[in-house]
Amino acid sequence: MLELILLGLAVIAYEAFVTFVVLVMAEILDWFLKFEQELDDATLAFTVRQQLDNGEYTVYQGLFDAAGNEVRKARKISAKRLDERLRELHNRDELAIYE
C-alpha cells in the first residue's frame, strides 16, 4: 500500500505546500474534513511521515483512491516538530491511515 501511495505522490501536482513550526493533529484532521463529501469506502485518508537528516519532518497528506490506485488530493507539509499525537501515530510506520 505504501508503495502505491508513494508512486501516486510522485506524479500528483500538490494543492499546497505549507510550513509549520509544530504540526498538530487538529491541522491534519481539519484538512481531511474539507473533503468529507468526497470520502467513500474506496478512499483512504493518509499521511506519510519522512524524518529529515536535520531532525525536521516532511509530511505528505492526501486522499488515495484504492479502486483507481491513484492519489486524488495531496499536500506536502514541512514541520520542525510533530505534536505528540502525530508522533505516536507514526511511531511504528511512516504511513498512517485515518478511518
Secondary structure, DSSP 8 states (H G I E B T S, - for coil): -HHHHHHHHHHS--S-EEEEEEE-HHHHHHHHHHTGGG--TTEEEEEEEEE-TTS-EEEEEEEEETTTTEEEEEEEEEEEEE-HHHHHHTSS-SEEEE-
